Each structure stands twice: as structure tokens, then as C-alpha cells.
Amino acid sequence: MMRTPDYITAQSILLEAVTTVETERVPLEESYGRVLAHDLIATEDTPSFDRSPYDGYALQATDTAEAGTDRPVMLRVSGWIAAGETAQAAVTKGTAVKVLTGAAIPEGADAVVPFERTRFTGETVAVFAPVKAGENIVYAGEDIRKGCVLAHRGETIDPGLAGVLASQGEGRPLVHRTPRVGIISTGGELSQVSHSPALGQIRDSNRYVLQAALGTLGCQGIWLGAADDRVEEIAELFRRGLTECDAIVSTGGVSVGDRDLTPEAMELAGITPLFRGMDIKPGMACAYGVCTGKPVCCLSGNPASALTNFYVAAVPALKKLAGRREVLPQELKLKLLNGFGKQSPVTRFLRGRLVLKNGLTAMVCPKEQGNVVLSSAIGCDAMAIVPAGSGPVADGTVLKGFLL
């Protein structure tokens, strides 16, 4: 087992070990946020017929060639069509058919003139300017062409994709099952949120940090319970999680103290260790393993440290578990509005909040970035990466980073 890989190596080891969850079909109205489990290829044109984008008159463009403000062309109106109806009459030379928005273009017509650019006089319509063939017609397949790839396996269903699925008649899309991720807290010092901690105790905030973070990934967080600093007690929660869940995330007991028993409990529960520790700060203390393709991510008990490690190493693995196409964070350049005054002997991750400054995107970096400072994570939506071996980071420095 590798002890302290860099974060890129750690991501690779985890991704190699994880197995994606199974698929299922769900009603389209319940599919938002789910991960598509197949390439979506158009089976039909959208729209399937030529239609009008306006209320107006369908006609032959050549009939309007001589039209002018002071010499309108008069056309006989031979019928009208509403959306969803079939044309009763074709357009011939010297005639027009009134069409409402969304109506099919009648046979013989090659253009539409909007209602507000005409004058209707009983059985005729006056056109005051020429129109070109094809003008104001939405042609069949203008939105979607049959046979084109509309979305790829692993894309998340958003409002646009939901609408496209509907337009293709996909009422029960094939998606990946929502991963169930077990959450475990360890440590005899933990108190429930609703209790007043005794001297030496702290409330268990990690449980709720992870529950919220998992929700943003489209995973279902399952509370497995809190364990005291006893190997068998921790191992029993791991066993339960491996039975009921697709992954486990725990906090506490991963450093090198007398009561850091989580790695031992992992092996007792049949979890194959992958690595222990990562060359990052904060979040160096951790232990990762796998059991039958299920990742087990054991993080520090320090809240900010746990959260940083979670975003850097656990999130890509959980995205693969969920069937996502893109699992690694896309890098971007972040300009720090305020610097960071400490040395970085190992790769450091600075959490921050994106802002617009003079029309450009920049990041505000909270002053306090320590392992136990959870409050500075409020509102943070990005992380900047300080390379190993860097000195203090000055205001205005541009660093690589990623969105949370």
C-alpha cells in the first residue's frame, strides 16, 4: 500500500478501483439531476414538419416581389390553420393561408409574412414589402436532426436535456441508480447536535458537512452512526455500510495517535487498503480503501481538513461511482484578490469564493485556512492550488484551481 501519494496519483488509484452503480429506468418527471446511462441519439426530426414561428400569412414569395409601401400586393385568403391542425387548402399563385404560431406550413407556400406587417381586408390580405423564399419558416429538423447525438452517457439531466428527452418521446430514460453513500463519525469526544457538549466534547458537524456535500453530487447520504474509539465498533459500522451502501465516507481516527484506529478497523471489516495519507495541506491525514468496487473514504476528524480531502480525492471517485462522464475537476485559472502568507512545502489547497472584479472572475481567499476552521468554508465555491515548494502567495497571484 502506498502511504502518501500526491493528489493526482491518489485520484488515479481510486478511480481504478471504483465500480459504477447499476442502471434503472425512471419517469422523466423524476429524472432531473440523474446521470444518463446511454448515448441519446435522435430517432426523429424536431420539429417533424415545417411550421410557422408567428401568427401571419403563408404565401409564395414570388407573389410579393413587386410589393411596396405605396403599392401593396393583394392576395386572396383561401383558409387558415391553427397549431395542431391540418391544412385544408394549398397555397397557389395569388393566394395566402392565415397561419397561427406553430401551425404547419401549407402545401405550396414557401414563406410567411407576420400579421403585423400586413393589412387584412375581409377576404384579402395586403402585403407591403417583399419576402424571400424560406423567410419566417421553421423547417423540419431545424432543432434536432434524426441520427445526431444529443447527449452522451454520463451527462447529468438538466432542464435542457429533460426537454430534449421529452421531444424524442423518452418518457422513462435509462439512468444510473442514485448511489447510497454511508456516513460514519468516529471519536469518543463527539456530541449530538441537539445536546450541550460536556467539557472536552464537541458537536459532530462532520456528519452534516458530508450529508450536504453528497447531496450536491447527486448521492444519497445514509447515516450509519457514530462509533467510539474502539476497533470492533468502527469495523461493525463499516460492515453494515458495505452491505447497505455503494460507498462509505467516515471522519476521524486516521492520523497516527494511540486512538487513530480507523485503518485497523478497515482491514478487520475486509476492506482492501489503497493508501494512507496524501501529500496535501490541509487534508494530509486520510485512509482510502475498496471492497468489491465500493470506495471507502476515511477522512480526518478536523472539519476543514476532511472537506478539502473530500473534494480533492473522494469526489472524483464518487462521480465515477455515479456514472458521470467527467469525473476529474476541470482546471481553471483563479486570480487571488488577497494572498496567503504561509509557506507550502506540500501542495496546498486554498478554499475561496468567486467574485466579479472589473468584469473579470477572481477569488477571495478567507484568511483562516486551518484544519479546524470550518466557518471559512461558508459560501466557498472554488479551490486554488498552491504548488508544493511555494513561498507566501502575493495578492493578485494567478493559480490553477477548480470549481467545487
N, C-alpha and C positions, 0 to 999 in steps of 0.2 A: 504493500500500500504506500503510495506517495504521500509524504507528510505535509509539505507546504508548497503546493503548486502556485504559479501565478494565476490570475483570474481567467486568462484566456485558456490555459491548459485545463483548469478546473471546469470551465464551461464545456469543453470538448469531452472530458471524461464523463461528465454527467449525461450529456446528450447521447453519447454512445450507449449508455446503459438503460435509457428510458424507453418504455414501450407505450405507444399511443393507445388511448382507450378505444373501445368499440364504437360502432355506429348505430343509429336508430333513425326512424322517420318521425317527425313531429308536425303538428298542424302549423301552417305558415304563420298564423297569428301568434304562435308561441315561439317562433324561431329567432326573434331578434337577439343578437349577441351570441348566437350559437355558431359553431365552426362548420362550414360546408365540407362535406366528406366526398365530394366528387367534382370534376370539372363540369361547369354548366355550359352546355353547347346549345345554341338556339335551334329549336326544332321548327320554327316558323318565323315569317317576317312580322315585324311590328312597326307600324300598323300593317294589317294584312290587305289593305286596299288603299287606293288614293283617296284622300279626304281633304275637306276644306278647313283651314285654320280660323276662318272668320265667318260671320254672317255676311252674305254677299250674293253675287250672281255668277254662276258658271257659264262660260261662253267660249266662243272661238276667237283666239287672239287676233286673227286676220280681220275680223269684223270691226275692230277698234282702231285700225291703222290710221284712219283719217280723222279720228276724234280730236276735238279741241275745246277749249273753254267756251268759245263763242259759236262752235259748230258741233254740238254733241251728236253722237251716233245713237239712234233709237233702235232698240231691239225688242222683239215681241217676247213676253214672258210666257213660256209654254207649260210651266209647272213649278213645283217646289219640293224640296226634300229636307226633312229633319234628320238629326243624328239617329242612327239605328234603323232608318227606313231605306227602302229600295226605290231607285228612280223609276218613275212611271213613263217618262218621256226622254228621248235622246235630244241632245243639242245639235241643231242643224244650222246652216248658214242663216244669219239674220235673226236667230232666236237666243234666248238665255233661259236658264233654270235657276230659280231662287234656291240657295243652299244655306242651311244654318250651320253653326260651328260644329265640326265633327262629322258632318254629312258626307256620304260617298260622292265622289265626282261623277256626274252622269256621263254616259257614253257620248262621245263626240266633242266634249269640252276639253280644252287644254289650258285654261286659265280661269282665275276667279278675281273679280273686282269687288273690294269691300263695299258694304252697304253705304258707308258714309261718303264714298266717292261717286255716288250715283244719285239720280233723282227718279223715283218711281212714280209713274203717271198712269195709274189704273192698270191697263193690260200691257204696258210697255215700260222699259227702263232706259233712262238716258245715261250714257257714259261720256265723260268729259275729257278723258285722256287715254292714250293708247296703253295697252298692256301687252306684255311679252308672253309667248308660249311658255308654260311652266310656272308662271308667276302665281304666288299665293296658293300653291298646291303642296300638301304634304304627301309625298309618294310612298307607296307600299315599301316597307323595309328601310325607310329613312332613319328610324330609330335603331332597329335591330335587323340584321340580315340573317336569314336561315343559314346555319352551319358555322357561324362565328362563335368564338369562345368568349363568353360573357363574364365568367369568373372562374377562378382556379380552386381546386381542392385546398383547404386550409385557410381560405379567406373568411373573415367574420361577417355574418349577415348584418348589414346596416340598413337604414331606410331605403337607400337606392337599390341595394341588392334584393331586398324584400319585394320592392315594386317590380323589378325585372323578373323575379321568380313568378310573381302573380301573372305578369304579362305573357309568360310562357306556359301557363297552366300548371305550374308546380305547386300544388296545394299542400303537399306533405314532403318537403325537401329532406334529403338524406343528410344528416349532420352527425358529428361526433357527440357521444354521450357527455354530459357535463361531469367533469372529474370531481370526485369526492376526495377532499384533502383533510386528513385528520390533523388536529391541532393539540399539542401536548405542552404543558408547562411543568417545569421541574424546579424543585428547591423548597426546603423547609421554611424559608423566610417569607413565602408568598401568602398574601391575604386576599380574600374575595373582595371584589369591588364594593359591595354593599356593606362591608364590615369596617370598623375602625381598627387600623393596624395596631398591634401591640408594639412595645418598644423592640426595635430590631427587625420588624416586619415591614414589607412594602406591598402595596396593592399590585395584583397581576395585570399589568397593562399590555403585556406582550400578546396575550390571547386576543385582545380586541384589535391590536395593530394588525396582526396576521389575518384575522377574520375580514377586516376591511380591505387589506391588500389583495387577498384571494378573490374577493368579490369583484374587484376591478379587472381581474384576469379572466372572469367568467367561470371561476371554480366555486364549488360549494364547500365552504369551510365546515368541518364537523368537529365539534368539541369532544375530545376523548377523555379529558380530565387532567388533573394536576397530581403530580407524584412527589413524594418526599425524596430525600436524598438516599434512596435505597435501590440497589441494582435490580432486584427482582420486581419491585413495584414499577419501576420505569419500563423494564422489559415486558411486563404484562400489558402495559398500555401500548407498546409497540406491536405486540402480537395481536391485540384487538384491532389496532389500526390497519395492520396488514390484511386482516380478514374483512373488515368493513369498508376500507377506503382504497383509493388508487395511488395515494401518496401520503406522506406524513411530514409535517413540519413541527419541530419541537424547539423549545428555548431552554437554555440553562444546562450546566454540567458538562461543558465541552472544553474547558481550559485544562490546566494541569495540577489543580489543587487536590487535596485529600478527598473532597466530596464531588469532584467532577467525574461522575460515574456513567454518564450517558454513552460514551463509546463502548464501555464494557457491557452495558445493557443492550446495545445494538447487536453485538455479537451473540449474546445469550438468546436473543429473540430470532436468531437465524438470518440477520441482515449482513450481507457481504460488504465490508468496508471498502470505500473507494479512495478517500484521502482524509486527512485530518489537518486542519489549519489551511489558511490561504495567505499569500504574501500581499495583503492589502491592509489598509487602515482607513477608517475603523472596520471591524468585522473580521479580524485575523483569526479569532477563535471560532472553530466550527468543526463539524464532523459529518461527512456525507457517506451514504451507503445506498445499496439497492437490494431488493428482494423480488424475484420474478418480474423484473421490469418496472417495479414500483420504486420511485426515488424516495429516500428518507433523508431529509434535510434538517440537520441538528445545528441550531444557531446559538450564539451567545445569549446569556440572560440579560445583558445590557441592551436596553431597547433600541437605541440608535445604531449600535453595532449590529444587532440582529437584523434591523431593517435594511441597512446597507448591504450586508451579505446576501440577504434575501433577494434584493433587486439585481445584484451582480451575478450571482451563481444560481439561485433556485429558480428565478423567473424563467430563464430560457428553458430549463428542464420541464417546468410546469407547462409552458407553451407547447413544447413537443408532446407532452402527455395529452394535452387538449386537442392535438391535431392541427395546430396552427402551421401555416406555410412559412411565415417569417418568425423565427424564434429568437435570434440574436438582436439586441438593440441596434437600431440604425444610428450610426455616429453622426454628430453634427458639431459645428464649431460654436463655442459659447464664449462671449466676452464677459469677463467678470467686472462688474461695476465696482466691487470692493474686493481687495485681495485677501490673502491668507498668510499669516505671519510666521508659520512654523515650517521647519524642515520636513521633507518627506523621504525618509530612507527607503520606504517601500511605496508601491503605487497607492495613492490616496484618492479617495472619492469624496468630493465636496457636494453636499446637497444644497439646492438653491431654488429660487423662484424666478421664472422667466418674466421679463418686463419689456415694454417698448420704450426705447430711448432714442429720441431724434429719428424716429421712423425705423430703427434697427432693433433686432432682438438681442437682448443682453440678459445676464443672470445676476441676481442679487444673492450674495452668499452670506447666510447668517453667521455672525461672529463666532458663536459657540457651535463647534462641530464634534464635541467629545462623545465617547462611547455611551455615556449615560444621559446625554442631553436630548431627550425626545421632543421637547417643546419646539426646538428649532426646525423640526420636520413639518410643522403645520404649514400647509399651503405650498410645500415644495413640489415641483413637478419636473425637475431635471437634476442630473448629476454631472459634474465636471470631473475629468480625470487628470490628476496631477502625476506626471511620470515619476517613477522611482528615481531617487537621487537628486530630486529638485530641492532648491532652497525656498525661502519665502516667495510667495506669489504676489506680484505687484498689482495694484489697481489697473484695470484695462487690459490685463493679460488675456489672450485668446487661447482656450484649451479645447481639446476634444471632449465630447460628452455625449449624453443620450437623454431622451425623454423617459420619464417614469410611466 
